[in-house]
Amino acid sequence: MLKSAILDCQTFVFSKLLPNWAKHGLDDSLGYSYESLNQDWSINPVGRIRLLTQCRQLYTFSHACLIEPQINNQHNFKNKLKPLFEFILGYYYKEDRWIFSLDDNLNTKDTSSDAYALAFILLSFSFYYQATRDERAIEYIAKTHHFLLEEMTSSYGGIFEEFPISKEQTRRQNPHMHLLEGYIAAFEATQKDEYKSMIKMLLSLAEKHFFDKKNKTLREFFTYDWQWHPELGYQVEPGHHFEWVWLLYKANQIIPNTEYTDLAQQLWLTATRHGIDNNGGIFNQIDGNTLIATDKEKRIWPITEYLKAITVIPIGLEEKTLRLTQACEFMLQNYFLTTGGWNEYLDQDNVPKKSPLSGTTSYHIFLGITEVLTWFKTNNSHNKLD
């Protein structure tokens, strides 16, 4: 039953996962997030502490404070926001740009600027601003935007994946997808037309280069001038199909365009027909030419993107309810642990593979379940969750 499954997922996220990460995953003195924890919630040093990880945690706790104030007051989530924000500013913003990572001793490790991470500056600072009204967040969103425009824009279209720029770097759709997510959040937080213009640019880029209209797939890797990568161009990830479905509908609320919602429906059909295993879960990868699964293992994040896509795709209520119920129950049975931790990987037979808790994964779990909660409350006003 959908309500029961959603309630169990809500309990897992807000009463187990987030409180445990707030207690064990955030440094008591400086407020930053650890990169990785063991399943017993002890620290798992991996040699680097990425800007990306800090931003995903800042986003998650900021958004949580906005939607579940009673639970957040109980666990003091809001008290975690400012120390984490201050740490990001103090340790990662160097010489007017963002650096990629620190080492385990908090010394600078990798000074490159990563477009994927900058996308999460846009996202996390937008939600941090909404949760705290700290105007500095808006200022740094603007600085990040201008850096992307002035230093990382490619003459072939889009944003280079890394600064300093190298023509040898493989072009990827993934950072652009998250830049779209970040600019949607930035526009919603500020209503600035320059961020709306970036949304338009990223949608046009995606339509022109990322989407293979012949096979109705989303390609991942490209050459410098946006040709399919000769070795990696066949790779397709169903999870990213679902993520784009959700983003295309989100963008459509800002810039209505039936071409993009039609495209979302094509991606939905491809991913649901070829990316879902008969025994549950979402394949990591399929071949973009043959549509046959090439990596039948199942990380946790693709099914959270599937949840988000279900909430926006225009299918019948009965089918939507069934898909949401099955996906939530699959996560409860196979991924979520009673400790508040999770299984990051399942093999083809849904057997968990031993792995630590990544500091970037709770963003996926939180947002997937949050979108389902929001959809349920909006569409079941007569039957609210407890």
DOTIZA-912721 format. One record per residue (C-alpha): residue number from 0; residue in three letters; x, y, z. Coordinates in nm, 4 decimals. Example, Ala and Ser with C-alpha at 12.3 -4.5 7.8 and 13.67 -1.06 7.14 Angstrom:
2
+------+------+----------+----------+----------+
: resi : resn :        X :        Y :        Z :
+------+------+----------+----------+----------+
:    0 :  ALA :   1.2300 :  -0.4500 :   0.7800 :
:    1 :  SER :   1.3670 :  -0.1060 :   0.7140 :
+------+------+----------+----------+----------+
This chain:
386
+------+------+----------+----------+----------+
: resi : resn :        X :        Y :        Z :
+------+------+----------+----------+----------+
:    0 :  MET :   0.0000 :   0.0000 :   0.0000 :
:    1 :  LEU :   0.1445 :   0.3322 :  -0.1095 :
:    2 :  LYS :   0.0714 :   0.5325 :   0.2028 :
:    3 :  SER :   0.2380 :   0.2734 :   0.4261 :
:    4 :  ALA :   0.5456 :   0.2521 :   0.2022 :
:    5 :  ILE :   0.5795 :   0.6308 :   0.1839 :
:    6 :  LEU :   0.5415 :   0.6663 :   0.5589 :
:    7 :  ASP :   0.8159 :   0.4078 :   0.6152 :
:    8 :  CYS :   1.0423 :   0.5910 :   0.3690 :
:    9 :  GLN :   0.9692 :   0.9226 :   0.5403 :
:   10 :  THR :   1.0605 :   0.7721 :   0.8765 :
:   11 :  PHE :   1.3830 :   0.6334 :   0.7356 :
:   12 :  VAL :   1.4954 :   0.9662 :   0.5883 :
:   13 :  PHE :   1.3893 :   1.2111 :   0.8579 :
:   14 :  SER :   1.4178 :   0.9982 :   1.1718 :
:   15 :  LYS :   1.7140 :   0.7766 :   1.0864 :
:   16 :  LEU :   1.9343 :   0.8844 :   0.7955 :
:   17 :  LEU :   1.9484 :   1.2609 :   0.8488 :
:   18 :  PRO :   1.9785 :   1.2525 :   1.2305 :
:   19 :  ASN :   2.2591 :   0.9978 :   1.2080 :
:   20 :  TRP :   2.4496 :   1.1976 :   0.9461 :
:   21 :  ALA :   2.4011 :   1.5150 :   1.1497 :
:   22 :  LYS :   2.5394 :   1.3363 :   1.4564 :
:   23 :  HIS :   2.8207 :   1.1308 :   1.3050 :
:   24 :  GLY :   2.8872 :   1.2765 :   0.9596 :
:   25 :  LEU :   2.9384 :   1.6452 :   1.0439 :
:   26 :  ASP :   3.2506 :   1.7586 :   1.2264 :
:   27 :  ASP :   3.1647 :   1.8980 :   1.5700 :
:   28 :  SER :   3.4134 :   2.1840 :   1.5678 :
:   29 :  LEU :   3.4221 :   2.3036 :   1.2059 :
:   30 :  GLY :   3.0857 :   2.1825 :   1.0793 :
:   31 :  TYR :   3.2030 :   2.0227 :   0.7552 :
:   32 :  SER :   3.0823 :   1.6874 :   0.6262 :
:   33 :  TYR :   3.3065 :   1.3838 :   0.6160 :
:   34 :  GLU :   3.3523 :   1.2347 :   0.2719 :
:   35 :  SER :   3.2635 :   0.8809 :   0.3756 :
:   36 :  LEU :   3.1458 :   0.6868 :   0.6808 :
:   37 :  ASN :   3.1584 :   0.3181 :   0.7615 :
:   38 :  GLN :   2.8344 :   0.1299 :   0.8154 :
:   39 :  ASP :   2.8817 :   0.1684 :   1.1927 :
:   40 :  TRP :   2.8871 :   0.5491 :   1.1393 :
:   41 :  SER :   3.2606 :   0.5788 :   1.2111 :
:   42 :  ILE :   3.4723 :   0.8004 :   0.9831 :
:   43 :  ASN :   3.6125 :   0.6351 :   0.6714 :
:   44 :  PRO :   3.9067 :   0.8483 :   0.5471 :
:   45 :  VAL :   3.9472 :   0.8276 :   0.1698 :
:   46 :  GLY :   4.2232 :   1.0844 :   0.1136 :
:   47 :  ARG :   4.0065 :   1.3697 :  -0.0070 :
:   48 :  ILE :   3.7174 :   1.5868 :   0.1074 :
:   49 :  ARG :   3.5371 :   1.7294 :  -0.1939 :
:   50 :  LEU :   3.3511 :   2.0563 :  -0.2369 :
:   51 :  LEU :   3.0756 :   1.8479 :  -0.3969 :
:   52 :  THR :   3.0192 :   1.6543 :  -0.0750 :
:   53 :  GLN :   2.9894 :   1.9723 :   0.1322 :
:   54 :  CYS :   2.7392 :   2.1197 :  -0.1116 :
:   55 :  ARG :   2.5212 :   1.8122 :  -0.1260 :
:   56 :  GLN :   2.5014 :   1.8013 :   0.2522 :
:   57 :  LEU :   2.4271 :   2.1747 :   0.2714 :
:   58 :  TYR :   2.1510 :   2.1353 :   0.0137 :
:   59 :  THR :   1.9994 :   1.8331 :   0.1873 :
:   60 :  PHE :   1.9819 :   1.9866 :   0.5345 :
:   61 :  SER :   1.8711 :   2.3262 :   0.4009 :
:   62 :  HIS :   1.5872 :   2.1731 :   0.2010 :
:   63 :  ALA :   1.4944 :   1.9519 :   0.4953 :
:   64 :  CYS :   1.4632 :   2.2603 :   0.7150 :
:   65 :  LEU :   1.2210 :   2.4125 :   0.4657 :
:   66 :  ILE :   0.9824 :   2.1177 :   0.4370 :
:   67 :  GLU :   0.9866 :   1.9469 :   0.7781 :
:   68 :  PRO :   1.0280 :   2.2224 :   1.0411 :
:   69 :  GLN :   0.8950 :   2.0146 :   1.3308 :
:   70 :  ILE :   1.1370 :   1.7281 :   1.2681 :
:   71 :  ASN :   1.4218 :   1.9698 :   1.2071 :
:   72 :  ASN :   1.3569 :   2.1535 :   1.5323 :
:   73 :  GLN :   1.3648 :   1.8191 :   1.7126 :
:   74 :  HIS :   1.7062 :   1.7312 :   1.5679 :
:   75 :  ASN :   1.8497 :   2.0863 :   1.5436 :
:   76 :  PHE :   1.9227 :   2.0495 :   1.1733 :
:   77 :  LYS :   1.9100 :   2.4253 :   1.1196 :
:   78 :  ASN :   2.2000 :   2.4725 :   1.3607 :
:   79 :  LYS :   2.4144 :   2.2687 :   1.1209 :
:   80 :  LEU :   2.3646 :   2.5011 :   0.8244 :
:   81 :  LYS :   2.5725 :   2.8082 :   0.9033 :
:   82 :  PRO :   2.8900 :   2.6219 :   1.0176 :
:   83 :  LEU :   2.8811 :   2.4136 :   0.7012 :
:   84 :  PHE :   2.8244 :   2.7211 :   0.4826 :
:   85 :  GLU :   3.1090 :   2.9070 :   0.6541 :
:   86 :  PHE :   3.3396 :   2.6082 :   0.6072 :
:   87 :  ILE :   3.2647 :   2.5976 :   0.2347 :
:   88 :  LEU :   3.3438 :   2.9679 :   0.1993 :
:   89 :  GLY :   3.6572 :   2.9522 :   0.4130 :
:   90 :  TYR :   3.8189 :   2.6398 :   0.2723 :
:   91 :  TYR :   3.7081 :   2.6070 :  -0.0892 :
:   92 :  TYR :   3.6887 :   2.9620 :  -0.2272 :
:   93 :  LYS :   4.0437 :   3.0532 :  -0.3253 :
:   94 :  GLU :   4.1599 :   3.3377 :  -0.5515 :
:   95 :  ASP :   3.8068 :   3.4163 :  -0.6723 :
:   96 :  ARG :   3.7102 :   3.0616 :  -0.7668 :
:   97 :  TRP :   3.6103 :   2.7285 :  -0.6139 :
:   98 :  ILE :   3.8649 :   2.4492 :  -0.5703 :
:   99 :  PHE :   3.7810 :   2.0812 :  -0.6020 :
:  100 :  SER :   3.9031 :   1.9161 :  -0.2812 :
:  101 :  LEU :   4.0994 :   1.9125 :   0.0438 :
:  102 :  ASP :   4.2987 :   1.6261 :   0.1902 :
:  103 :  ASP :   4.2009 :   1.4501 :   0.5112 :
:  104 :  ASN :   4.3929 :   1.7138 :   0.7119 :
:  105 :  LEU :   4.1941 :   1.9947 :   0.5443 :
:  106 :  ASN :   4.4863 :   2.1148 :   0.3373 :
:  107 :  THR :   4.4242 :   2.2086 :  -0.0253 :
:  108 :  LYS :   4.4506 :   1.8990 :  -0.2454 :
:  109 :  ASP :   4.3087 :   1.9645 :  -0.5950 :
:  110 :  THR :   4.2871 :   2.3279 :  -0.7058 :
:  111 :  SER :   4.0903 :   2.2682 :  -1.0249 :
:  112 :  SER :   3.7395 :   2.4092 :  -1.0569 :
:  113 :  ASP :   3.4883 :   2.1388 :  -1.1407 :
:  114 :  ALA :   3.1672 :   2.2259 :  -1.3275 :
:  115 :  TYR :   2.9810 :   1.9403 :  -1.1577 :
:  116 :  ALA :   3.0699 :   2.0793 :  -0.8146 :
:  117 :  LEU :   2.9865 :   2.4362 :  -0.9191 :
:  118 :  ALA :   2.6404 :   2.3157 :  -1.0165 :
:  119 :  PHE :   2.5943 :   2.2150 :  -0.6540 :
:  120 :  ILE :   2.7126 :   2.5545 :  -0.5330 :
:  121 :  LEU :   2.4166 :   2.6958 :  -0.7270 :
:  122 :  LEU :   2.1765 :   2.4369 :  -0.5869 :
:  123 :  SER :   2.2897 :   2.4312 :  -0.2246 :
:  124 :  PHE :   2.3345 :   2.8071 :  -0.1873 :
:  125 :  SER :   1.9873 :   2.8642 :  -0.3352 :
:  126 :  PHE :   1.8286 :   2.6422 :  -0.0721 :
:  127 :  TYR :   2.0565 :   2.7701 :   0.2038 :
:  128 :  TYR :   1.9417 :   3.1235 :   0.1210 :
:  129 :  GLN :   1.5768 :   3.0209 :   0.1396 :
:  130 :  ALA :   1.6354 :   2.8524 :   0.4755 :
:  131 :  THR :   1.8409 :   3.1335 :   0.6341 :
:  132 :  ARG :   1.8011 :   3.4504 :   0.4210 :
:  133 :  ASP :   2.1797 :   3.4897 :   0.4330 :
:  134 :  GLU :   2.2404 :   3.7329 :   0.1449 :
:  135 :  ARG :   2.5976 :   3.6079 :   0.1018 :
:  136 :  ALA :   2.4580 :   3.2963 :  -0.0620 :
:  137 :  ILE :   2.3022 :   3.5084 :  -0.3375 :
:  138 :  GLU :   2.6294 :   3.6963 :  -0.3844 :
:  139 :  TYR :   2.8295 :   3.3742 :  -0.4278 :
:  140 :  ILE :   2.5726 :   3.2300 :  -0.6664 :
:  141 :  ALA :   2.6299 :   3.5378 :  -0.8826 :
:  142 :  LYS :   3.0095 :   3.5035 :  -0.8556 :
:  143 :  THR :   2.9875 :   3.1370 :  -0.9522 :
:  144 :  HIS :   2.7619 :   3.2177 :  -1.2464 :
:  145 :  HIS :   2.9994 :   3.4824 :  -1.3781 :
:  146 :  PHE :   3.2987 :   3.2514 :  -1.3412 :
:  147 :  LEU :   3.1205 :   2.9846 :  -1.5420 :
:  148 :  LEU :   3.0373 :   3.2366 :  -1.8138 :
:  149 :  GLU :   3.3728 :   3.4115 :  -1.8271 :
:  150 :  GLU :   3.6175 :   3.1266 :  -1.7684 :
:  151 :  MET :   3.4495 :   2.7944 :  -1.8485 :
:  152 :  THR :   3.2246 :   2.8576 :  -2.1483 :
:  153 :  SER :   3.3102 :   2.6583 :  -2.4627 :
:  154 :  SER :   3.2860 :   2.8040 :  -2.8126 :
:  155 :  TYR :   3.1314 :   2.4712 :  -2.9155 :
:  156 :  GLY :   2.8531 :   2.5184 :  -2.6622 :
:  157 :  GLY :   2.8047 :   2.4438 :  -2.2966 :
:  158 :  ILE :   3.0468 :   2.4615 :  -2.0055 :
:  159 :  PHE :   3.3873 :   2.2972 :  -1.9896 :
:  160 :  GLU :   3.3976 :   2.0218 :  -1.7299 :
:  161 :  GLU :   3.7108 :   2.1522 :  -1.5585 :
:  162 :  PHE :   3.9151 :   2.4688 :  -1.5180 :
:  163 :  PRO :   4.1981 :   2.5201 :  -1.6135 :
:  164 :  ILE :   4.0699 :   2.4255 :  -1.9572 :
:  165 :  SER :   4.2184 :   2.1368 :  -2.1546 :
:  166 :  LYS :   4.1006 :   2.0466 :  -2.5028 :
:  167 :  GLU :   4.1758 :   1.6845 :  -2.4188 :
:  168 :  GLN :   3.9055 :   1.6578 :  -2.1563 :
:  169 :  THR :   3.6087 :   1.4350 :  -2.2345 :
:  170 :  ARG :   3.2858 :   1.6327 :  -2.2615 :
:  171 :  ARG :   2.9991 :   1.4993 :  -2.0512 :
:  172 :  GLN :   2.6278 :   1.5565 :  -2.0258 :
:  173 :  ASN :   2.6204 :   1.4908 :  -1.6495 :
:  174 :  PRO :   2.7680 :   1.8233 :  -1.5283 :
:  175 :  HIS :   2.5317 :   2.0085 :  -1.7619 :
:  176 :  MET :   2.2347 :   1.8193 :  -1.6245 :
:  177 :  HIS :   2.3270 :   1.9305 :  -1.2730 :
:  178 :  LEU :   2.3951 :   2.2846 :  -1.3936 :
:  179 :  LEU :   2.0368 :   2.2848 :  -1.5191 :
:  180 :  GLU :   1.9236 :   2.1691 :  -1.1760 :
:  181 :  GLY :   2.1352 :   2.4401 :  -1.0129 :
:  182 :  TYR :   2.0125 :   2.7185 :  -1.2375 :
:  183 :  ILE :   1.6497 :   2.6166 :  -1.1879 :
:  184 :  ALA :   1.7062 :   2.6491 :  -0.8121 :
:  185 :  ALA :   1.8922 :   2.9791 :  -0.8534 :
:  186 :  PHE :   1.6104 :   3.1223 :  -1.0636 :
:  187 :  GLU :   1.3455 :   3.0059 :  -0.8183 :
:  188 :  ALA :   1.5381 :   3.1671 :  -0.5321 :
:  189 :  THR :   1.6134 :   3.4985 :  -0.7066 :
:  190 :  GLN :   1.3871 :   3.5324 :  -1.0155 :
:  191 :  LYS :   1.6878 :   3.6717 :  -1.2063 :
:  192 :  ASP :   1.6531 :   3.6592 :  -1.5843 :
:  193 :  GLU :   2.0214 :   3.5760 :  -1.6331 :
:  194 :  TYR :   1.9642 :   3.2398 :  -1.4644 :
:  195 :  LYS :   1.6553 :   3.1809 :  -1.6772 :
:  196 :  SER :   1.8730 :   3.2436 :  -1.9834 :
:  197 :  MET :   2.1127 :   2.9731 :  -1.8651 :
:  198 :  ILE :   1.8215 :   2.7313 :  -1.8323 :
:  199 :  LYS :   1.7323 :   2.8023 :  -2.1960 :
:  200 :  MET :   2.0931 :   2.7538 :  -2.3059 :
:  201 :  LEU :   2.1278 :   2.4209 :  -2.1258 :
:  202 :  LEU :   1.7987 :   2.2890 :  -2.2635 :
:  203 :  SER :   1.9024 :   2.3829 :  -2.6171 :
:  204 :  LEU :   2.2423 :   2.2205 :  -2.5693 :
:  205 :  ALA :   2.0809 :   1.9024 :  -2.4439 :
:  206 :  GLU :   1.8377 :   1.8832 :  -2.7333 :
:  207 :  LYS :   2.1125 :   1.9461 :  -2.9877 :
:  208 :  HIS :   2.3849 :   1.7173 :  -2.8517 :
:  209 :  PHE :   2.2809 :   1.4897 :  -2.5648 :
:  210 :  PHE :   1.9627 :   1.3288 :  -2.6960 :
:  211 :  ASP :   1.9916 :   1.0684 :  -2.9688 :
:  212 :  LYS :   1.6637 :   1.1090 :  -3.1548 :
:  213 :  LYS :   1.7099 :   0.7867 :  -3.3517 :
:  214 :  ASN :   1.7322 :   0.5538 :  -3.0505 :
:  215 :  LYS :   1.5631 :   0.7934 :  -2.8079 :
:  216 :  THR :   1.8499 :   0.7712 :  -2.5635 :
:  217 :  LEU :   2.0559 :   1.0152 :  -2.3605 :
:  218 :  ARG :   2.4254 :   0.9948 :  -2.4462 :
:  219 :  GLU :   2.6887 :   1.0499 :  -2.1775 :
:  220 :  PHE :   3.0335 :   1.1100 :  -2.3280 :
:  221 :  PHE :   3.1522 :   1.3284 :  -2.6137 :
:  222 :  THR :   3.4570 :   1.4678 :  -2.7893 :
:  223 :  TYR :   3.5720 :   1.8285 :  -2.7638 :
:  224 :  ASP :   3.3235 :   1.9367 :  -3.0350 :
:  225 :  TRP :   3.0264 :   1.7284 :  -2.9094 :
:  226 :  GLN :   3.0632 :   1.4248 :  -3.1305 :
:  227 :  TRP :   2.9954 :   1.0913 :  -2.9625 :
:  228 :  HIS :   3.3063 :   0.9743 :  -2.7843 :
:  229 :  PRO :   3.4719 :   0.6994 :  -2.9955 :
:  230 :  GLU :   3.5156 :   0.4597 :  -2.7005 :
:  231 :  LEU :   3.2450 :   0.5699 :  -2.4546 :
:  232 :  GLY :   2.9751 :   0.7140 :  -2.6778 :
:  233 :  TYR :   2.7572 :   0.4018 :  -2.6658 :
:  234 :  GLN :   2.7111 :   0.4169 :  -2.2872 :
:  235 :  VAL :   2.3661 :   0.5084 :  -2.1587 :
:  236 :  GLU :   2.2463 :   0.5303 :  -1.7973 :
:  237 :  PRO :   1.8744 :   0.4800 :  -1.7298 :
:  238 :  GLY :   1.9082 :   0.6740 :  -1.4040 :
:  239 :  HIS :   2.0077 :   0.9848 :  -1.5977 :
:  240 :  HIS :   1.7111 :   0.9372 :  -1.8310 :
:  241 :  PHE :   1.4835 :   0.9548 :  -1.5274 :
:  242 :  GLU :   1.6725 :   1.2520 :  -1.3862 :
:  243 :  TRP :   1.6263 :   1.4433 :  -1.7117 :
:  244 :  VAL :   1.2551 :   1.3568 :  -1.7161 :
:  245 :  TRP :   1.2139 :   1.5284 :  -1.3807 :
:  246 :  LEU :   1.4305 :   1.8262 :  -1.4780 :
:  247 :  LEU :   1.2545 :   1.8788 :  -1.8106 :
:  248 :  TYR :   0.9206 :   1.9026 :  -1.6323 :
:  249 :  LYS :   1.0721 :   2.1327 :  -1.3692 :
:  250 :  ALA :   1.2116 :   2.3564 :  -1.6435 :
:  251 :  ASN :   0.8764 :   2.3511 :  -1.8214 :
:  252 :  GLN :   0.7226 :   2.5288 :  -1.5239 :
:  253 :  ILE :   0.9630 :   2.8179 :  -1.5884 :
:  254 :  ILE :   0.9850 :   2.8050 :  -1.9680 :
:  255 :  PRO :   0.6809 :   2.6204 :  -2.1058 :
:  256 :  ASN :   0.7703 :   2.4238 :  -2.4190 :
:  257 :  THR :   0.5958 :   2.1067 :  -2.5339 :
:  258 :  GLU :   0.9062 :   1.9990 :  -2.7267 :
:  259 :  TYR :   1.0864 :   1.9392 :  -2.3994 :
:  260 :  THR :   0.8001 :   1.7565 :  -2.2309 :
:  261 :  ASP :   0.7632 :   1.5405 :  -2.5433 :
:  262 :  LEU :   1.1340 :   1.4654 :  -2.5159 :
:  263 :  ALA :   1.0898 :   1.3750 :  -2.1485 :
:  264 :  GLN :   0.8216 :   1.1250 :  -2.2412 :
:  265 :  GLN :   1.0520 :   0.9629 :  -2.4990 :
:  266 :  LEU :   1.3269 :   0.9281 :  -2.2393 :
:  267 :  TRP :   1.0749 :   0.7841 :  -1.9943 :
:  268 :  LEU :   0.9675 :   0.5173 :  -2.2424 :
:  269 :  THR :   1.3252 :   0.4158 :  -2.3223 :
:  270 :  ALA :   1.4302 :   0.3938 :  -1.9568 :
:  271 :  THR :   1.1194 :   0.2106 :  -1.8359 :
:  272 :  ARG :   1.1278 :  -0.0387 :  -2.1234 :
:  273 :  HIS :   1.4992 :  -0.1171 :  -2.1146 :
:  274 :  GLY :   1.6389 :   0.0090 :  -1.7826 :
:  275 :  ILE :   1.4211 :  -0.1646 :  -1.5228 :
:  276 :  ASP :   1.5129 :  -0.5183 :  -1.4195 :
:  277 :  ASN :   1.2338 :  -0.7757 :  -1.4074 :
:  278 :  ASN :   1.3332 :  -0.8572 :  -1.0487 :
:  279 :  GLY :   1.3272 :  -0.4926 :  -0.9431 :
:  280 :  GLY :   1.5693 :  -0.2039 :  -0.9433 :
:  281 :  ILE :   1.7301 :   0.0028 :  -1.2188 :
:  282 :  PHE :   2.0269 :  -0.1191 :  -1.4241 :
:  283 :  ASN :   2.3398 :   0.0935 :  -1.3989 :
:  284 :  GLN :   2.3954 :   0.1002 :  -1.7738 :
:  285 :  ILE :   2.2550 :  -0.0059 :  -2.1090 :
:  286 :  ASP :   2.3966 :   0.0097 :  -2.4611 :
:  287 :  GLY :   2.2628 :   0.3173 :  -2.6404 :
:  288 :  ASN :   2.2618 :   0.1374 :  -2.9761 :
:  289 :  THR :   2.1214 :  -0.2051 :  -2.8863 :
:  290 :  LEU :   1.9363 :  -0.1009 :  -2.5654 :
:  291 :  ILE :   2.0642 :  -0.4173 :  -2.3992 :
:  292 :  ALA :   2.1805 :  -0.3931 :  -2.0369 :
:  293 :  THR :   2.5612 :  -0.3877 :  -2.0160 :
:  294 :  ASP :   2.5905 :  -0.3329 :  -1.6382 :
:  295 :  LYS :   2.3126 :  -0.5161 :  -1.4570 :
:  296 :  GLU :   2.4213 :  -0.4127 :  -1.1108 :
:  297 :  LYS :   2.2125 :  -0.1470 :  -0.9368 :
:  298 :  ARG :   2.3455 :   0.1495 :  -0.7445 :
:  299 :  ILE :   2.0952 :   0.3194 :  -0.5189 :
:  300 :  TRP :   2.0774 :   0.6567 :  -0.6928 :
:  301 :  PRO :   1.9051 :   0.5471 :  -1.0196 :
:  302 :  ILE :   1.5946 :   0.4253 :  -0.8379 :
:  303 :  THR :   1.5701 :   0.7549 :  -0.6480 :
:  304 :  GLU :   1.5706 :   0.9311 :  -0.9871 :
:  305 :  TYR :   1.3019 :   0.6896 :  -1.1044 :
:  306 :  LEU :   1.0873 :   0.7991 :  -0.8093 :
:  307 :  LYS :   1.1262 :   1.1651 :  -0.9095 :
:  308 :  ALA :   1.0354 :   1.0896 :  -1.2694 :
:  309 :  ILE :   0.7218 :   0.8982 :  -1.1699 :
:  310 :  THR :   0.5898 :   1.2011 :  -0.9818 :
:  311 :  VAL :   0.5965 :   1.4262 :  -1.2908 :
:  312 :  ILE :   0.5342 :   1.1988 :  -1.5904 :
:  313 :  PRO :   0.1749 :   1.2159 :  -1.7220 :
:  314 :  ILE :   0.0565 :   0.8581 :  -1.6732 :
:  315 :  GLY :  -0.2630 :   0.7286 :  -1.5177 :
:  316 :  LEU :  -0.3057 :   0.7497 :  -1.1423 :
:  317 :  GLU :  -0.3337 :   0.3716 :  -1.1065 :
:  318 :  GLU :  -0.0051 :   0.3131 :  -1.2907 :
:  319 :  LYS :   0.1656 :   0.5971 :  -1.1053 :
:  320 :  THR :   0.0535 :   0.4606 :  -0.7687 :
:  321 :  LEU :   0.1666 :   0.1086 :  -0.8581 :
:  322 :  ARG :   0.5094 :   0.2245 :  -0.9759 :
:  323 :  LEU :   0.5638 :   0.4405 :  -0.6672 :
:  324 :  THR :   0.4543 :   0.1611 :  -0.4342 :
:  325 :  GLN :   0.6789 :  -0.0980 :  -0.5968 :
:  326 :  ALA :   0.9806 :   0.1333 :  -0.6045 :
:  327 :  CYS :   0.9407 :   0.2469 :  -0.2431 :
:  328 :  GLU :   0.8942 :  -0.1090 :  -0.1226 :
:  329 :  PHE :   1.1993 :  -0.2210 :  -0.3224 :
:  330 :  MET :   1.4106 :   0.0467 :  -0.1551 :
:  331 :  LEU :   1.2813 :  -0.0437 :   0.1896 :
:  332 :  GLN :   1.3551 :  -0.4117 :   0.1337 :
:  333 :  ASN :   1.6864 :  -0.3882 :  -0.0489 :
:  334 :  TYR :   1.8580 :  -0.0558 :   0.0167 :
:  335 :  PHE :   1.7449 :   0.1003 :   0.3454 :
:  336 :  LEU :   1.8913 :  -0.0383 :   0.6685 :
:  337 :  THR :   1.7412 :  -0.0220 :   1.0160 :
:  338 :  THR :   2.0519 :   0.1635 :   1.1353 :
:  339 :  GLY :   1.9722 :   0.4590 :   0.9086 :
:  340 :  GLY :   2.2466 :   0.3550 :   0.6695 :
:  341 :  TRP :   2.1939 :   0.2082 :   0.3260 :
:  342 :  ASN :   2.3304 :  -0.0342 :   0.0707 :
:  343 :  GLU :   2.5048 :   0.1664 :  -0.1994 :
:  344 :  TYR :   2.5231 :  -0.1271 :  -0.4444 :
:  345 :  LEU :   2.3192 :  -0.4348 :  -0.5297 :
:  346 :  ASP :   2.4344 :  -0.7033 :  -0.7697 :
:  347 :  GLN :   2.2155 :  -0.8337 :  -1.0515 :
:  348 :  ASP :   2.0326 :  -1.0642 :  -0.8082 :
:  349 :  ASN :   1.9697 :  -0.7805 :  -0.5597 :
:  350 :  VAL :   2.2324 :  -0.9066 :  -0.3161 :
:  351 :  PRO :   2.3949 :  -0.6094 :  -0.1373 :
:  352 :  LYS :   2.7651 :  -0.5460 :  -0.1949 :
:  353 :  LYS :   2.9673 :  -0.4280 :   0.1033 :
:  354 :  SER :   3.0356 :  -0.0571 :   0.0805 :
:  355 :  PRO :   3.0738 :   0.2478 :   0.3054 :
:  356 :  LEU :   2.8268 :   0.5367 :   0.3204 :
:  357 :  SER :   2.9151 :   0.8033 :   0.0668 :
:  358 :  GLY :   2.8667 :   1.1639 :   0.1726 :
:  359 :  THR :   2.7114 :   1.2401 :  -0.1659 :
:  360 :  THR :   2.4397 :   0.9734 :  -0.1654 :
:  361 :  SER :   2.2005 :   1.1078 :   0.0977 :
:  362 :  TYR :   2.1217 :   1.3923 :  -0.1450 :
:  363 :  HIS :   1.9749 :   1.1368 :  -0.3868 :
:  364 :  ILE :   1.7812 :   0.9481 :  -0.1191 :
:  365 :  PHE :   1.6456 :   1.2641 :   0.0416 :
:  366 :  LEU :   1.5335 :   1.4267 :  -0.2834 :
:  367 :  GLY :   1.3750 :   1.1126 :  -0.4258 :
:  368 :  ILE :   1.1684 :   1.0484 :  -0.1151 :
:  369 :  THR :   1.0885 :   1.4186 :  -0.0716 :
:  370 :  GLU :   0.9443 :   1.4406 :  -0.4237 :
:  371 :  VAL :   0.7224 :   1.1402 :  -0.3531 :
:  372 :  LEU :   0.6066 :   1.2931 :  -0.0242 :
:  373 :  THR :   0.5274 :   1.6218 :  -0.1966 :
:  374 :  TRP :   0.3362 :   1.4477 :  -0.4753 :
:  375 :  PHE :   0.1382 :   1.2359 :  -0.2306 :
:  376 :  LYS :   0.0401 :   1.5284 :  -0.0098 :
:  377 :  THR :  -0.0609 :   1.7357 :  -0.3117 :
:  378 :  ASN :  -0.2690 :   1.4616 :  -0.4722 :
:  379 :  ASN :  -0.4134 :   1.3035 :  -0.1585 :
:  380 :  SER :  -0.5266 :   1.6044 :   0.0457 :
:  381 :  HIS :  -0.8109 :   1.3952 :   0.1879 :
:  382 :  ASN :  -0.5705 :   1.1258 :   0.3062 :
:  383 :  LYS :  -0.2667 :   1.3000 :   0.4514 :
:  384 :  LEU :   0.0316 :   1.1206 :   0.5962 :
:  385 :  ASP :   0.0552 :   1.1061 :   0.9733 :
+------+------+----------+----------+----------+
